[in-house]
């Protein structure tokens, strides 16, 4: 699967829709039978895919006599389609947020896997907008996700968020512009990094495929923060 097909799949098109859309985009106006042949599909599957593309506004047709000739709309239409989806979500977002808030369970735990999952955790920190207190960092974030780490630093600045980091002695912190840090001795190296922000604790485990856990519990966050404060008080400045 090439990059165009992967992108179209990511925005929600099925494999059959992708085949038909690219056939129309590459070949121009044609009848359903010809589309099915060029896309290497049976006529029924091709016609169903055509109908879905028509519903999305990614294809159109003209009648020549009594025969429909189908064609792809301009690729710019893809952006319009995505904008329409975003507008639809924005319209129902306030009600979804209110319903989510009503049903929220204290002590909620969420699990994330992979680099994209870890990115979601850092974006949650930005959405929360609270100062972040970190211990256990070995510089994995900057090393594994350098471009996003830079974006995260910029977003923190825009939000006015501050970060305090406790490092083991001998470890160097790369993000010195947007964070304060102290060192403590006799701490073993670990792939687990703990972040405390607002009523949440995020534990990120930097293995080959990183994993993360967000614990949303005010009492637990307060307890973790008290341990952090003790370590910070007894830590050494750079």
VODRENSE-44055 format. One line per field, with one value per residue (C-alpha): residue in three letters; x, y, z. Coordinates in nm, 2 decimals. Layout:
# residues N
type	Ala / ...;
u	X / ...;
v	Y / ...;
w	Z / ...;
# end
This chain:
# residues 238
type	Unk / Unk / Unk / Unk / Unk / Unk / Unk / Unk / Unk / Unk / Unk / Unk / Unk / Unk / Unk / Unk / Unk / Unk / Unk / Unk / Unk / Unk / Unk / Unk / Unk / Unk / Unk / Unk / Unk / Unk / Unk / Unk / Unk / Unk / Unk / Unk / Unk / Unk / Unk / Unk / Unk / Unk / Unk / Unk / Unk / Unk / Unk / Unk / Unk / Unk / Unk / Unk / Unk / Unk / Unk / Unk / Unk / Unk / Unk / Unk / Unk / Unk / Unk / Unk / Unk / Unk / Unk / Unk / Unk / Unk / Unk / Unk / Unk / Unk / Unk / Unk / Unk / Unk / Unk / Unk / Unk / Unk / Unk / Unk / Unk / Unk / Unk / Unk / Unk / Unk / Unk / Unk / Unk / Unk / Unk / Unk / Unk / Unk / Unk / Unk / Unk / Unk / Unk / Unk / Unk / Unk / Unk / Unk / Unk / Unk / Unk / Unk / Unk / Unk / Unk / Unk / Unk / Unk / Unk / Unk / Unk / Unk / Unk / Unk / Unk / Unk / Unk / Unk / Unk / Unk / Unk / Unk / Unk / Unk / Unk / Unk / Unk / Unk / Unk / Unk / Unk / Unk / Unk / Unk / Unk / Unk / Unk / Unk / Unk / Unk / Unk / Unk / Unk / Unk / Unk / Unk / Unk / Unk / Unk / Unk / Unk / Unk / Unk / Unk / Unk / Unk / Unk / Unk / Unk / Unk / Unk / Unk / Unk / Unk / Unk / Unk / Unk / Unk / Unk / Unk / Unk / Unk / Unk / Unk / Unk / Unk / Unk / Unk / Unk / Unk / Unk / Unk / Unk / Unk / Unk / Unk / Unk / Unk / Unk / Unk / Unk / Unk / Unk / Unk / Unk / Unk / Unk / Unk / Unk / Unk / Unk / Unk / Unk / Unk / Unk / Unk / Unk / Unk / Unk / Unk / Unk / Unk / Unk / Unk / Unk / Unk / Unk / Unk / Unk / Unk / Unk / Unk / Unk / Unk / Unk / Unk / Unk / Unk;
u	0.00 / 0.15 / 0.14 / -0.17 / -0.37 / -0.25 / -0.36 / -0.70 / -0.75 / -0.66 / -0.94 / -1.20 / -1.22 / -1.26 / -1.02 / -1.29 / -1.36 / -0.99 / -0.96 / -1.26 / -1.16 / -0.80 / -0.93 / -1.16 / -0.90 / -0.64 / -0.86 / -1.13 / -1.50 / -1.63 / -1.92 / -1.95 / -1.86 / -1.54 / -1.45 / -1.50 / -1.27 / -0.99 / -1.02 / -1.01 / -1.35 / -1.68 / -1.95 / -2.16 / -1.87 / -1.76 / -2.11 / -2.14 / -1.80 / -1.92 / -2.23 / -2.03 / -1.80 / -2.11 / -2.24 / -1.91 / -1.90 / -1.58 / -1.74 / -2.01 / -2.18 / -2.35 / -2.62 / -2.55 / -2.87 / -2.98 / -2.63 / -2.44 / -2.08 / -1.89 / -1.60 / -1.39 / -1.43 / -1.11 / -0.86 / -0.93 / -1.27 / -1.09 / -1.00 / -1.36 / -1.48 / -1.25 / -1.36 / -1.72 / -1.64 / -1.47 / -1.77 / -2.00 / -1.79 / -1.76 / -2.14 / -2.19 / -1.87 / -2.02 / -2.29 / -2.04 / -1.81 / -2.11 / -2.21 / -1.85 / -1.82 / -2.15 / -2.04 / -1.68 / -1.55 / -1.31 / -0.99 / -1.01 / -0.71 / -0.63 / -0.36 / -0.17 / 0.07 / 0.32 / 0.47 / 0.13 / -0.02 / 0.26 / 0.20 / -0.16 / -0.04 / 0.17 / -0.12 / -0.34 / -0.09 / -0.13 / -0.51 / -0.50 / -0.28 / -0.13 / 0.23 / 0.41 / 0.63 / 0.85 / 1.09 / 1.27 / 1.35 / 1.66 / 1.60 / 1.40 / 1.13 / 1.38 / 1.58 / 1.29 / 1.05 / 1.28 / 1.04 / 0.74 / 0.94 / 1.02 / 0.65 / 0.56 / 0.80 / 0.65 / 0.29 / 0.39 / 0.52 / 0.20 / 0.00 / 0.23 / 0.30 / 0.61 / 0.79 / 1.01 / 1.22 / 1.41 / 1.71 / 1.95 / 2.30 / 2.50 / 2.20 / 2.18 / 1.85 / 1.82 / 1.51 / 1.67 / 1.48 / 1.13 / 1.20 / 1.37 / 1.56 / 1.74 / 1.96 / 1.95 / 2.20 / 2.17 / 1.89 / 1.89 / 1.84 / 1.48 / 1.28 / 0.97 / 0.91 / 0.64 / 0.46 / 0.22 / -0.01 / -0.34 / -0.53 / -0.35 / -0.04 / 0.11 / 0.37 / 0.55 / 0.76 / 1.02 / 1.07 / 1.11 / 0.74 / 0.66 / 0.36 / 0.19 / -0.07 / -0.28 / -0.43 / -0.69 / -0.74 / -0.70 / -0.60 / -0.34 / -0.20 / -0.17 / 0.02 / 0.26 / 0.31 / 0.40 / 0.67 / 0.80 / 0.81 / 1.02 / 1.27 / 1.27 / 1.35 / 1.64 / 1.77 / 2.08 / 2.07 / 2.28;
v	0.00 / 0.33 / 0.66 / 0.79 / 0.48 / 0.48 / 0.84 / 0.78 / 0.48 / 0.70 / 0.94 / 0.66 / 0.53 / 0.16 / -0.04 / -0.06 / 0.32 / 0.39 / 0.16 / 0.33 / 0.68 / 0.64 / 0.48 / 0.78 / 1.03 / 0.87 / 0.77 / 1.04 / 0.99 / 0.64 / 0.40 / 0.16 / -0.15 / 0.01 / 0.13 / -0.23 / -0.37 / -0.12 / -0.14 / -0.52 / -0.56 / -0.72 / -0.48 / -0.50 / -0.41 / -0.13 / 0.02 / 0.01 / 0.19 / 0.45 / 0.51 / 0.57 / 0.81 / 1.00 / 1.02 / 1.17 / 1.42 / 1.26 / 1.15 / 1.28 / 1.17 / 1.30 / 1.14 / 1.08 / 0.95 / 0.71 / 0.61 / 0.74 / 0.84 / 0.88 / 1.10 / 1.19 / 1.54 / 1.75 / 1.63 / 1.96 / 1.81 / 1.58 / 1.87 / 2.00 / 1.65 / 1.65 / 2.00 / 1.89 / 1.60 / 1.83 / 2.07 / 1.78 / 1.67 / 2.03 / 2.05 / 1.76 / 1.80 / 2.01 / 1.75 / 1.47 / 1.65 / 1.71 / 1.34 / 1.23 / 1.45 / 1.31 / 0.95 / 1.00 / 0.75 / 0.87 / 0.67 / 0.63 / 0.45 / 0.47 / 0.26 / 0.37 / 0.18 / 0.29 / 0.63 / 0.76 / 0.66 / 0.83 / 1.14 / 1.14 / 1.15 / 1.46 / 1.62 / 1.54 / 1.74 / 2.03 / 2.01 / 1.99 / 2.30 / 2.24 / 2.25 / 1.91 / 1.74 / 1.47 / 1.21 / 0.91 / 1.09 / 0.97 / 1.20 / 0.94 / 1.19 / 1.42 / 1.13 / 0.92 / 1.20 / 1.50 / 1.69 / 1.65 / 1.73 / 2.06 / 2.12 / 2.02 / 2.27 / 2.54 / 2.45 / 2.45 / 2.80 / 2.92 / 2.77 / 2.92 / 2.57 / 2.51 / 2.18 / 2.06 / 1.75 / 1.54 / 1.35 / 1.10 / 1.23 / 1.21 / 1.24 / 1.55 / 1.72 / 1.85 / 2.07 / 2.33 / 2.63 / 2.53 / 2.33 / 2.35 / 2.05 / 1.90 / 1.59 / 1.32 / 1.04 / 0.66 / 0.62 / 0.33 / 0.39 / 0.31 / 0.31 / 0.44 / 0.82 / 0.96 / 1.28 / 1.45 / 1.72 / 1.84 / 1.54 / 1.30 / 1.08 / 0.96 / 0.68 / 0.64 / 0.32 / 0.38 / 0.02 / -0.06 / -0.01 / 0.25 / 0.22 / 0.47 / 0.48 / 0.78 / 0.75 / 1.02 / 1.04 / 1.36 / 1.18 / 0.97 / 1.27 / 1.46 / 1.17 / 1.14 / 1.52 / 1.50 / 1.25 / 1.47 / 1.77 / 1.57 / 1.47 / 1.82 / 1.97 / 1.73 / 1.74 / 1.93 / 2.21 / 2.19;
w	0.00 / -0.11 / 0.09 / -0.09 / -0.02 / 0.35 / 0.38 / 0.23 / 0.46 / 0.76 / 0.68 / 0.67 / 0.31 / 0.27 / 0.04 / -0.23 / -0.21 / -0.24 / -0.55 / -0.72 / -0.62 / -0.75 / -1.07 / -1.13 / -1.03 / -1.27 / -1.56 / -1.57 / -1.65 / -1.71 / -1.67 / -1.37 / -1.57 / -1.68 / -1.33 / -1.20 / -1.47 / -1.41 / -1.03 / -1.05 / -0.86 / -0.93 / -1.05 / -0.73 / -0.51 / -0.74 / -0.75 / -0.37 / -0.35 / -0.61 / -0.40 / -0.08 / -0.27 / -0.40 / -0.05 / 0.07 / -0.22 / -0.35 / -0.68 / -0.91 / -1.23 / -1.54 / -1.74 / -2.11 / -2.25 / -1.98 / -1.88 / -1.57 / -1.63 / -1.30 / -1.22 / -0.91 / -0.77 / -0.74 / -0.48 / -0.29 / -0.20 / 0.04 / 0.26 / 0.24 / 0.34 / 0.64 / 0.74 / 0.73 / 0.96 / 1.20 / 1.19 / 1.27 / 1.56 / 1.70 / 1.69 / 1.92 / 2.13 / 2.41 / 2.47 / 2.46 / 2.71 / 2.94 / 2.93 / 2.98 / 3.28 / 3.44 / 3.40 / 3.49 / 3.76 / 4.02 / 3.99 / 3.62 / 3.46 / 3.09 / 2.91 / 2.60 / 2.37 / 2.11 / 2.02 / 1.92 / 2.25 / 2.44 / 2.23 / 2.34 / 2.71 / 2.65 / 2.46 / 2.77 / 2.98 / 2.75 / 2.76 / 3.14 / 3.14 / 3.49 / 3.60 / 3.55 / 3.82 / 3.68 / 3.83 / 3.67 / 3.34 / 3.15 / 2.86 / 2.67 / 2.55 / 2.37 / 2.24 / 2.10 / 1.99 / 1.92 / 1.69 / 1.91 / 2.22 / 2.07 / 1.99 / 2.34 / 2.48 / 2.27 / 2.37 / 2.74 / 2.69 / 2.52 / 2.81 / 3.08 / 3.21 / 3.43 / 3.47 / 3.76 / 3.70 / 3.94 / 3.78 / 3.91 / 3.96 / 3.64 / 3.41 / 3.19 / 3.11 / 2.75 / 2.81 / 3.03 / 2.88 / 2.99 / 3.31 / 3.64 / 3.77 / 4.06 / 4.12 / 4.38 / 4.44 / 4.48 / 4.23 / 3.99 / 3.61 / 3.51 / 3.19 / 3.39 / 3.41 / 3.64 / 3.56 / 3.81 / 3.67 / 3.82 / 3.95 / 3.72 / 3.73 / 3.40 / 3.41 / 3.08 / 3.03 / 2.76 / 2.63 / 2.26 / 2.22 / 2.48 / 2.71 / 2.93 / 3.21 / 3.32 / 3.66 / 3.73 / 4.10 / 4.31 / 4.63 / 4.45 / 4.27 / 4.59 / 4.76 / 4.46 / 4.47 / 4.84 / 4.76 / 4.48 / 4.71 / 4.96 / 4.68 / 4.54 / 4.89 / 4.94 / 4.58 / 4.47 / 4.22 / 3.90;
# end
